[in-house]
Amino acid sequence: MAARRGVVRHESASLEVFRHLFSAVAEEMGLSLQRSALSANIRERRDFSCALFDARGALIAQAAHIPVHLGSMGRAVECVRASATLRRGDAVLHNDPYTGGTHLPDVTLVSPLFLPGERSARFYAASRAHHSDIGGAHPGSMAPVDDVHAEGLRLPPVHLVRAGRLVPELLALLRANLRDAREREGDLLAQWAANRRAEVRLGELAAEHGPRELSLRARALVEWTAARVGELVRAFPARRVTFRDSLEPARAGGERVELVVHLRRRGGELELDFRDSAEQQGASLNATRAVTEAAVAYALALLLPEGTPINEGSRAHMRILTRPGSVVDASYPAPVAAGNVETSQRLVDVLLGAFAQVFPQRIPAASAGTMSNLSFGGVHAGRGFAYYETIAGGSGASAQGPGAHAVHTHMTNTRNTPIEEFERRYPVRLGSCTVRRDSGGFGARRGGDGIEKRLRFLVPARLAWIGDRASRGPWGLAGGSAGACGELALLRDGRARPQGARATLALEAGDEVRVRTPGGGGHGRSLRRRGR
């Protein structure tokens, strides 16, 4: 018996080694992408993600990048494998939201990885990067519009590289349709460099351990995660649990956009039913099925034991029910830019609200619940420019302690652009960027505070704003109060003009905008009360 325990411990340690080896490949892909990219959004803000997939297209390892990218990337890989013939040295672009994409600026590059001497791909590398512009009606391709065609260029699986050579016709097409084409091309080449790095590193691992051993260990890692998910699912009750939350209306004066989940364990499977959620909307609010799946995978991963590998096994023992044509399962031609950034965040809030009824001591109050998306562009010194950023908010408090201030939470995991780089690149000046004091929800444990940021434009520009939690702050738990609402205001002629949850603006030189992001919800009752 003692000998058997020793074998088990040895196998466990060996599997842990391979978990880190595969993850290190994905992390190195990310470093290569970041260092090679031209845009501030990728180089500074790190708005990208990298992952490895096996020969069947199953996720085996990912870097610690962005949950909404990573949890949905498998759908894009599946689409590329089904739609394109992939040979050694190829790389295929994809961003179509209705066949595995998220929103148009998130461009995925998929490469088959052939180990030395092998005639078929044993693995796939995928890098997904948010490009600061992908064409469309508004600079930054992130405006609240009512049709996907106004959002930008939609790419079904198409070869960027064939047999190690760039496809010049595709590059010419992209240059003709995207703002700041030089920057876009540089970012695409950085993605290609990241995928090639994966092939080099896996080749080295195969030389050391053997190709068959790599495949066996990859499968074992997926089985390990699936077993942990199965244990978690068995802890859920067989009764139905329901939670509802909503997004700001798609149009002024309209109804709030309701998201609903019904949660129930049926045997060894967890059923997550979103079919009572609202119909698909305008204002780019619609999430694709892939984004909804990513929100589920992320929320459940929060409950798994620390150190559990995140891979295809994360999807085991789950049944996700959606209704095509709804705000959580968008159909063509529904606009989807905000679905990836705003609806994904609200889906996490809905899921955590349901989980709080099952595991009340483990779940925090709602965090900011919005990525507070700001994009703008124009022409300066004879050259077009486009910029995009998400702005941090407060995280929700929990039974373990207060929320954190000024952080990206849940489905986003990016940084801000350093002021020196921002003002060097763009004809805009940062007036201030501070913690928005006392914006966190009140309670025995306070929610984290959001951010207040002011920008002054030196030249005319077009700006788009996609936010949320503008009229209802992030909810508290266990008697804690909601966090403060978010807002965007145009500052012109000494007046502040609030713009609501979403807006497009034609800015004049000298105009300022002020962003205030939501604080997180408070947790626990307190005898003290305060106003906003």
C-alpha positions in Angstrom: 0.0 0.0 0.0 2.8 2.4 0.9 4.5 1.6 -2.5 1.2 2.4 -4.3 0.9 5.8 -2.5 4.5 6.5 -3.6 3.5 5.8 -7.2 0.5 8.1 -7.0 2.6 10.9 -5.5 5.2 10.4 -8.2 2.5 10.6 -11.0 0.9 13.7 -9.4 4.3 15.4 -9.2 5.1 14.5 -12.8 1.7 15.8 -14.0 2.3 19.1 -12.1 5.6 19.5 -13.9 3.9 19.1 -17.3 1.2 21.6 -16.2 3.9 24.2 -15.7 5.7 23.2 -18.9 2.7 23.7 -21.1 1.6 26.9 -19.3 5.2 28.3 -19.7 4.9 27.8 -23.5 1.7 29.9 -23.5 3.3 32.5 -21.2 6.3 32.8 -23.5 3.9 33.3 -26.5 2.4 36.2 -24.6 5.8 37.8 -23.9 6.8 37.5 -27.5 3.5 39.1 -28.6 3.8 41.9 -26.2 7.4 42.8 -27.0 6.8 42.6 -30.8 3.6 44.5 -31.0 3.4 48.1 -32.1 0.1 49.3 -30.5 -0.2 50.6 -27.0 -3.2 48.4 -26.4 -1.1 45.3 -26.8 2.3 46.5 -25.9 1.3 48.5 -22.8 -2.2 47.4 -21.8 -1.6 43.7 -22.6 -5.0 43.2 -24.2 -4.2 39.8 -25.6 -4.3 36.1 -24.7 -2.4 33.0 -25.7 -3.2 29.3 -25.4 -2.3 25.8 -26.6 -4.7 23.1 -27.9 -4.3 19.5 -28.7 -4.8 17.7 -32.0 -8.6 17.5 -31.4 -8.8 21.3 -30.7 -9.2 20.8 -26.9 -7.6 23.5 -24.7 -4.7 22.1 -22.8 -2.9 25.2 -21.3 -3.3 28.9 -21.3 -1.3 31.9 -20.0 -2.7 34.0 -17.1 -4.2 36.5 -19.6 -7.9 37.6 -20.2 -10.8 35.3 -19.2 -13.2 36.5 -21.9 -10.6 35.7 -24.5 -9.4 32.4 -23.1 -12.8 30.9 -22.3 -14.1 31.5 -25.8 -11.0 30.8 -27.9 -11.7 27.1 -28.2 -14.7 27.9 -30.4 -12.6 29.9 -32.8 -10.0 27.0 -33.0 -12.9 24.6 -33.7 -14.2 26.8 -36.5 -10.7 27.2 -38.1 -10.1 23.5 -38.0 -13.4 22.8 -39.6 -13.2 25.5 -42.3 -9.6 25.7 -43.4 -7.0 23.2 -44.6 -4.0 23.6 -42.3 -0.5 22.6 -43.4 2.9 23.1 -41.9 3.8 26.8 -41.7 0.2 28.0 -42.0 -1.5 30.6 -39.8 -5.3 31.5 -40.1 -7.0 34.7 -39.0 -10.6 34.7 -37.6 -12.8 37.2 -35.8 -16.4 36.2 -36.9 -18.5 36.5 -33.8 -21.1 34.1 -35.0 -18.7 31.2 -35.5 -16.6 31.3 -32.4 -15.4 34.9 -32.2 -16.3 37.4 -29.4 -16.3 40.9 -31.0 -14.6 42.1 -34.1 -11.5 43.8 -32.6 -10.5 40.5 -31.0 -8.6 38.9 -33.9 -7.5 35.3 -33.3 -4.6 33.7 -35.2 -4.5 29.9 -35.2 -1.4 27.9 -36.2 -1.1 24.1 -36.6 2.0 22.9 -34.7 3.9 20.0 -36.4 6.6 18.4 -34.4 9.8 17.4 -36.2 9.3 14.3 -38.5 5.5 14.3 -38.1 3.0 14.7 -41.0 0.0 15.9 -39.0 -0.5 18.6 -36.4 -0.1 17.3 -32.9 -1.0 20.7 -31.3 -2.4 24.1 -32.2 -1.3 27.5 -31.0 -3.8 30.4 -30.8 -3.2 34.1 -30.0 -6.0 36.5 -29.6 -5.3 40.3 -29.6 -7.7 43.2 -29.3 -6.7 45.5 -32.2 -7.2 49.2 -31.5 -9.2 49.5 -34.7 -10.8 46.9 -37.1 -12.6 49.4 -39.3 -16.2 50.3 -39.3 -18.1 53.5 -38.7 -16.2 54.8 -35.6 -12.5 54.9 -34.8 -11.6 52.1 -32.3 -14.5 49.9 -33.6 -16.2 50.0 -30.2 -19.2 52.3 -30.6 -22.8 51.5 -29.6 -24.3 50.8 -33.0 -27.2 48.7 -34.3 -25.6 46.5 -36.9 -22.4 44.3 -36.9 -21.3 45.8 -40.3 -21.0 49.2 -38.6 -18.7 47.7 -36.1 -15.9 46.8 -38.4 -14.4 44.2 -40.8 -15.6 40.6 -40.2 -13.2 37.9 -41.0 -14.2 34.2 -41.5 -11.2 31.8 -41.3 -8.7 33.2 -43.8 -5.0 32.5 -44.3 -2.6 35.2 -43.2 0.3 32.8 -43.8 0.7 29.9 -46.1 3.7 27.6 -45.9 5.6 30.2 -43.9 4.9 33.1 -46.3 2.6 36.0 -45.7 -0.4 36.3 -48.1 0.0 39.7 -49.7 -3.6 40.0 -50.9 -5.0 39.7 -47.4 -2.5 42.2 -46.1 -3.5 44.6 -48.8 -7.2 44.1 -48.0 -6.6 44.8 -44.3 -4.5 47.9 -45.0 -7.3 49.3 -47.1 -9.9 49.0 -44.4 -8.2 49.6 -41.1 -7.2 52.9 -39.5 -3.4 53.2 -38.8 -2.7 50.2 -41.1 1.0 50.1 -40.2 0.2 49.5 -36.5 -2.4 46.9 -37.4 0.0 45.0 -39.6 2.7 45.1 -36.9 0.3 43.7 -34.3 -0.7 40.8 -36.7 3.0 40.0 -37.3 3.5 40.0 -33.5 0.7 37.4 -33.2 2.4 35.3 -35.9 5.7 35.5 -34.0 4.0 34.3 -30.8 2.6 31.3 -32.6 5.9 30.4 -34.1 7.5 30.6 -30.6 5.1 28.0 -29.4 6.2 25.6 -32.2 9.8 26.1 -31.3 9.2 25.4 -27.6 7.0 22.4 -28.1 9.6 21.0 -30.5 12.2 21.2 -27.7 9.8 19.5 -25.2 9.2 16.7 -27.7 12.9 16.2 -28.1 13.3 15.8 -24.4 10.2 13.8 -23.5 8.9 12.4 -26.8 5.8 13.5 -28.7 3.6 10.6 -27.4 4.4 11.6 -23.8 3.4 15.2 -24.5 0.0 14.0 -25.8 -0.6 11.6 -22.9 0.3 14.3 -20.3 -1.9 16.9 -22.1 -4.9 14.4 -21.9 -4.1 13.6 -18.3 -4.2 17.3 -17.4 -7.7 17.7 -18.9 -8.9 14.6 -17.0 -7.5 16.1 -13.8 -9.4 19.3 -14.2 -12.6 17.4 -15.2 -12.4 15.4 -12.0 -12.2 18.5 -9.9 -15.1 20.1 -11.7 -17.1 16.9 -11.1 -16.4 17.2 -7.3 -17.5 20.8 -7.4 -20.7 20.1 -9.2 -21.7 17.4 -6.7 -21.6 20.1 -4.0 -24.4 22.0 -5.7 -28.0 21.3 -4.6 -30.5 19.5 -6.8 -33.0 22.4 -6.2 -33.3 25.2 -8.7 -31.5 28.5 -7.9 -32.4 31.7 -9.9 -30.7 35.1 -10.1 -31.5 38.1 -12.2 -29.6 41.3 -13.0 -29.8 43.7 -15.9 -27.9 46.1 -18.2 -28.7 49.7 -18.9 -31.3 50.1 -21.7 -30.0 49.8 -25.3 -31.7 53.2 -26.0 -32.6 56.1 -23.9 -36.1 55.6 -22.4 -36.1 51.9 -23.2 -36.4 49.0 -20.9 -33.5 47.5 -19.0 -31.9 44.4 -20.5 -32.5 41.5 -18.2 -30.1 38.6 -17.8 -31.4 35.5 -16.0 -29.8 32.2 -14.9 -31.6 29.2 -13.5 -29.1 26.9 -11.9 -29.7 23.2 -11.0 -27.7 20.0 -10.5 -29.1 17.1 -12.4 -27.2 14.0 -11.3 -23.5 14.7 -12.0 -24.2 17.6 -14.4 -24.7 21.3 -13.6 -27.4 22.8 -15.8 -27.1 26.6 -16.4 -30.2 27.9 -18.2 -30.0 31.4 -19.6 -33.0 31.1 -21.9 -35.2 33.6 -20.0 -32.7 36.4 -20.8 -33.8 39.3 -23.0 -33.9 39.2 -26.8 -30.9 40.5 -28.7 -30.5 44.3 -28.6 -29.1 47.3 -30.4 -26.2 49.3 -29.0 -23.8 46.4 -29.5 -24.9 44.7 -26.2 -25.2 41.2 -27.5 -22.9 38.4 -26.3 -22.2 35.5 -28.6 -22.6 31.9 -27.3 -18.8 31.7 -27.0 -18.8 34.7 -24.6 -21.5 33.2 -22.4 -19.5 29.9 -22.2 -16.4 31.9 -21.3 -18.3 33.6 -18.4 -19.5 30.3 -17.1 -16.0 28.7 -17.3 -14.5 31.7 -15.5 -17.2 31.8 -12.7 -16.9 28.1 -12.0 -13.1 28.3 -12.0 -13.3 30.7 -9.1 -14.7 27.9 -7.0 -12.2 25.2 -8.0 -9.3 24.3 -5.7 -6.3 26.6 -6.0 -3.8 25.2 -8.5 -6.4 23.4 -10.7 -5.3 23.6 -14.3 -7.6 25.6 -16.5 -8.2 23.6 -19.7 -10.9 21.7 -21.6 -11.7 19.8 -18.5 -13.2 23.1 -17.1 -16.2 22.5 -19.3 -16.9 19.0 -18.1 -20.1 18.2 -16.2 -21.9 21.4 -17.4 -24.9 21.9 -19.6 -25.3 25.5 -20.8 -28.7 26.3 -22.3 -29.2 29.5 -24.4 -31.7 30.7 -26.9 -30.4 31.8 -30.3 -31.3 35.3 -31.0 -31.1 36.4 -27.4 -28.7 38.8 -25.7 -26.6 35.9 -24.5 -26.6 34.0 -27.9 -26.5 36.6 -30.6 -27.5 35.8 -34.2 -26.4 37.7 -37.4 -26.5 40.7 -37.9 -26.7 41.6 -34.2 -23.9 44.0 -33.1 -21.7 42.5 -30.5 -18.9 44.9 -29.4 -20.3 45.5 -26.0 -21.5 42.0 -25.5 -17.8 40.9 -25.1 -17.0 43.6 -22.6 -20.2 44.6 -20.8 -22.6 41.7 -21.1 -19.8 39.2 -20.2 -19.3 41.2 -17.0 -23.0 41.1 -16.1 -23.2 37.4 -16.8 -20.5 36.9 -14.2 -22.5 39.1 -11.8 -25.6 36.9 -12.5 -23.6 33.7 -12.0 -22.0 34.9 -8.8 -25.4 36.1 -7.5 -26.7 32.5 -8.0 -23.6 30.9 -6.4 -24.0 33.2 -3.4 -27.2 31.4 -2.6 -25.3 28.1 -2.5 -21.9 29.2 -1.1 -22.6 32.4 0.8 -19.3 32.6 2.6 -17.2 32.2 -0.6 -18.8 34.7 -3.0 -18.0 38.5 -3.0 -20.4 41.3 -3.7 -20.6 42.6 -7.2 -17.5 44.3 -8.6 -17.7 47.3 -10.9 -19.5 45.2 -13.5 -18.3 47.2 -16.5 -15.1 47.5 -18.4 -15.8 51.3 -18.9 -14.7 51.2 -22.6 -13.3 54.4 -24.1 -12.2 54.7 -27.7 -11.3 57.6 -29.9 -9.6 58.5 -33.1 -9.0 61.1 -35.7 -6.2 62.6 -37.8 -3.1 64.3 -36.5 0.0 65.4 -38.4 -1.4 63.9 -41.6 -1.8 60.4 -40.1 -4.8 58.6 -38.7 -4.8 57.4 -35.1 -7.1 55.2 -33.0 -7.0 54.4 -29.3 -8.9 52.0 -27.0 -8.8 51.3 -23.3 -10.8 49.8 -20.5 -10.7 51.6 -17.2 -10.6 49.9 -13.9 -13.1 50.1 -11.1 -13.7 48.8 -7.6 -13.9 45.1 -6.6 -16.7 43.7 -4.4 -16.1 43.1 -0.7 -16.6 39.6 0.7 -16.7 37.8 4.0 -12.9 37.6 3.9 -12.4 41.4 3.7 -12.9 44.7 1.8 -12.7 45.1 -1.9 -9.6 46.3 -3.8 -9.5 49.8 -5.2 -9.0 50.7 -8.9 -8.5 47.2 -10.4 -9.7 45.3 -13.4 -12.0 42.6 -12.3 -13.5 39.3 -13.6 -13.6 39.0 -17.4 -10.9 41.6 -18.0 -7.3 41.5 -16.9 -5.5 44.4 -18.6 -3.3 47.3 -17.5 -3.5 51.1 -18.1 -1.3 52.9 -20.6 1.5 54.8 -18.9 1.0 58.5 -19.2 4.4 59.1 -20.9 3.5 56.6 -23.6 -0.1 57.8 -23.9 0.9 61.5 -24.4 3.7 60.7 -26.8 1.5 58.7 -29.1 -1.8 60.7 -29.1 -2.8 64.4 -29.3 -4.5 64.1 -25.9 -3.4 65.1 -22.4 -4.2 63.3 -19.2 -5.5 65.9 -16.8 -5.8 63.5 -13.8 -6.2 59.9 -12.9 -7.1 59.3 -9.3 -8.9 56.8 -7.1 -12.6 57.8 -6.8 -12.8 58.1 -3.0 -15.8 56.7 -1.2 -17.3 55.1 -4.3 -17.2 51.6 -2.8 -20.4 50.2 -1.3 -20.9 50.6 2.5 -21.0 47.7 4.9 -19.1 45.8 7.5 -16.5 45.4 4.7 -16.3 48.2 2.2 -16.4 47.7 -1.5 -13.3 48.9 -3.5 -13.3 52.4 -5.0 -13.3 53.1 -8.7 -11.3 55.6 -10.7 -11.8 59.2 -11.9 -10.0 60.1 -15.0 -9.9 63.3 -17.1 -8.7 63.7 -20.7 -8.2 66.9 -22.7 -8.1 66.7 -26.5 -5.7 68.9 -28.5 -7.3 68.2 -31.9 -10.8 67.4 -33.1 -11.6 63.7 -32.5 -14.5 61.2 -32.5 -15.0 59.4 -29.3 -17.1 56.4 -28.3 -18.1 55.3 -24.8 -19.5 52.0 -23.7 -20.1 51.6 -20.0 -22.8 50.3 -17.6 -23.9 50.5 -14.0 -24.9 54.1 -14.8 -28.2 54.1 -12.8 -27.8 51.1 -10.6 -24.5 50.5 -8.8 -22.9 47.1 -8.2 -25.0 45.2 -5.7 -23.8 44.4 -2.1 -24.2 41.2 -0.2 -25.2 40.2 3.3 -26.6 43.6 4.0 -23.9 45.6 2.3 -24.9 48.5 0.1 -24.3 49.0 -3.7 -21.3 50.8 -5.0 -21.5 54.2 -6.8 -22.7 54.3 -10.4 -20.3 55.0 -13.3 -20.5 58.0 -15.7 -19.0 59.8 -18.6 -19.3 63.6 -18.9 -18.3 66.0 -21.6 -16.7 69.1 -20.2 -17.1 72.0 -22.5 -17.5 75.8 -21.9 -17.3 75.3 -18.2 -20.2 72.9 -18.1 -20.3 69.1 -17.4 -22.7 67.3 -19.7 -23.4 63.7 -18.5 -23.6 61.2 -21.4 -25.3 58.2 -19.9 -24.2 54.6 -20.2 -23.2 54.7 -23.9 -22.4 57.6 -26.3 -20.6 58.8 -29.4 -19.2 62.3 -29.4 -17.7 64.7 -31.9 -15.0 66.4 -29.9 -13.5 69.8 -30.6 -10.0 70.8 -29.8 -9.9 71.8 -26.1 -12.8 69.6 -25.1 -12.4 67.4 -22.0 -14.0 64.2 -20.9 -14.4 62.9 -17.4 -14.8 59.2 -16.6 -15.9 58.0 -13.2 -16.0 54.2 -12.8 -18.2 52.3 -10.3 -17.1 51.1 -6.9 -17.6 47.6 -5.8 -20.5 46.4 -3.6 -20.2 46.3 0.2 -20.5 43.2 2.3 -22.1 42.7 5.7 -24.4 44.9 7.8 -23.1 48.0 9.6 -24.7 50.4 12.0 -23.2 53.3 10.0 -24.9 54.8 6.9 -23.8 57.4 4.4 -25.1 59.2 1.3 -23.6 59.4 -2.1 
